[in-house]
Amino acid sequence: MNDLSLLAACGQVCIHNPSAICVKTMPTKHEQKKWDCRYAATEGKPRVAQVLRENHHLLPTSGDALDLACGLGGNALLLAQSGLTVQAWDLSSVAIDALRSCVATECLQMQAAVRDVEKQPPVPASFDVIVVSYFLQRALAPALCAALRPGGLLFYQTFIKDKVSQQGPTNPDFLLAENELLTMFAPLRLRVYHEAGALGDITQGLRNEALFVGQKT
């Protein structure tokens, strides 16, 4: 079984190239070691999630931002480059060490920390922007909504059940049901949403994933 097949069987995918996509599951010591190994082998620049890359014009000009389950920190770097003061949290010390090195080189306003976000979610009213990509833990949804300050934005992107290929997890626990993000983050005002699934010409457009931007009123 190759690396991709092994990860798919575990409900995760990580392809080691500059456009790598990683989906994380429940954090355990075994999971932490696994992700440390994966990140140590990853090459290329950290990937920015499409939901943030295509909608970064919605970001405020200043404020506090969180890249939750940040991995190598592609989202965090873009947030910091946009003028925000950034926190980046991940279970993997390898990923956080790599991100810290990058931050030091670019002199960005960011604190990267090893943190189990399920045991230590963000506290209420602590961030103006939160970004989550390829991490699905439904129980965290209320805490994420509460962590936003008034007017704050949540950018979220991960895989859906209505996929058109084998990309992403196979475990349905880590796949979104149809329009599930709209339910999970119903307290937020919808600003951007995309979920094409298998509709129409499946060779065109973004498939397999849902993108969401919501604002706290």
N, C-alpha and C positions, 0 to 999 in steps of 0.2 A: 504494500500500500504506500503510495507516495504521500508527501507532506499535505497536499491539497485534499486528498481523499481522507487522510487521518483527521484533519481539522473539520472537514465536512461531517464526518461521522460523529464528532464531538459537538456539532452545532456551531462551528466556527470556521472561518476562512481567512487565510493570510497568504497572500501571494507576494513573494519577496522581490519587488521591483518598485520603481518610483511611484507607481499608481496603486500601491498595495491597499487592499481593503481588509480590515480586521474587525471581527465581531466578537465581543467579549461576553462571557457568561458569568455565572456566580463566582465571586472571588474566593479562592481557597489557597492554601500554601502550594498545592499542586498546580493550580492555575497560575499563581504568581511565578513559579519557576518556569512553567511552559512559556508564558508571555515574555519573561526575561530572555529566554533562549531565542524566541522569534524576533524580538526587537534587536538582539545582538547580531542577528544574521541579516537584518533588513538593510538594503542599500538605497541610495538616492535620497532626494529631498522629501521631507514630510508632506503628506497629501492634505490638501484643504478640501473639506466636504463641499459638495456642489451647492448645498443649501446656503452656505455662508459665502462661497465664492461668487455666486450669481446674485446675492442679495446684500452684499456688504455695504451697498449704498444706503441701506436702512439704518446702519449703525449710528449711534450718537457720536459727537465729536470728542467727548470725554466721558469718563465714568469708569466703573469697575466691572470687569468681565471675568467669567469662569469658563474654561474649557474642561468639562467634566469627562472623566475617563479618556484623557487627552492622547494617550499613546505617545507618539514621537512629537506631537504638538503642532501639526500643520495649522490647525484652527487657531491655536493660541498665538502663534507667530503672526498670523494675519491680523488678529485682534490688536496685538501690541503695535504692529506697524501702522495700524489705523489710529493710534493715539490713545488707546485705552490702557488702563492699569489692569494687568491680567494675573489671575490665579490659574494654574494648570495642575490638575490632580490626576494621578493614575496609580494603580496598584503596582506597576512594574518599576523597580528602581533603575533598571537598565534604561528604560525609556526616559525617565525623569533626568537621569544623569546626562543623557545625550541632549535633551532639551536645554538643560542648564548650560551646557557648553555652547550651544548655539546662541542662547540669550546673552551670554558673556561676550561673545564675538560681536554681536550686533548692538550691544548696549541698550537693550529694550527694557521697558518697565514691566517686569514679570517675576512672579514667584512660582516656581515649580516644586511640587511636593508629592511624596509618596503618601497616598491616602486611600483607604478603603471607603469608597463613597457610600456604600450601603450602611456601614456602621457609623460613618461620620458624614451625613449629608450636609449641604450648605444650610446655614442658619437663616431664619426669616429676614427679608428686606436687606439682603447683603450685596446684591448684584444688580447692575443695570442691563447686563447681557449675559445669557447662559447659552453655551453651545454644547450639544450632545450629538455625536455621530457614531453609528455602528455599536451602540451599547443600549440594550433594552432591559430595563428592570422596572416593571410597571409600578411596583410599590413606591418608587421614588417620585412619581408624578406629583403628588400633593406637595412634597417638600420642594420640588423645583418651582412650582407655581408660587409657593410662599416665599421662596428665596429672592424672587424678583421684586424690585422696588416699583412704585407706581410709574407707569410708562415703560417699564423694562421689557426687553425682548428675549424670547426663547427661540433658538434655531435648533431644529431637530431633524435628523435623517437616519433611517435604517431600513432594513429589508422587510418586504411584505410577503404574505402567503401566496398571493396571486402572481407568482413569478413566471417568467417565460423561459428561464434557463436554470441551470443548476448553481448559478452563482449565489453565494451566501449560505447561511445555515440551512440544514435540513430539519433540525428539531423545531417543531411548530411553536414551542414555548418562546422561541427567540425570533419569531416572525409576526409582524403586525397583521391583524385582521383588517378587513376592508374598512377604511375610514377610522381606524382605531385611534389614531393620534388626535382626531377631532373630539373623540370622547374623553381620552386621557387628559387632554388639556382644555376641556370645555370652559373652565373659568377664564381663559385668556381670549382676547379679541383676535379673530383670525385675520392675518395679514397676507400670508402666502401659503398656498397648498398645492401639491402635485402628487397624484397617484394614478398613473395610467393603467397599471396592471397589464392585462392581455387585450385591452381594447384596441381595435383597429389594426393598423399595420405595425406589427410588433418589431419590425426591423428599424423603426424610426422612434426617436425620442428616448427619454430616460424610462427604463423599465426596472422591475424588481424591487424598487425602493419608493418610499414615501418621503416627501419633503414638507416641512411645516415651519412657519414662522408665526408666532403668536405674541401678543402684547398685553401686558397687565394694565388694566385701567384703574 
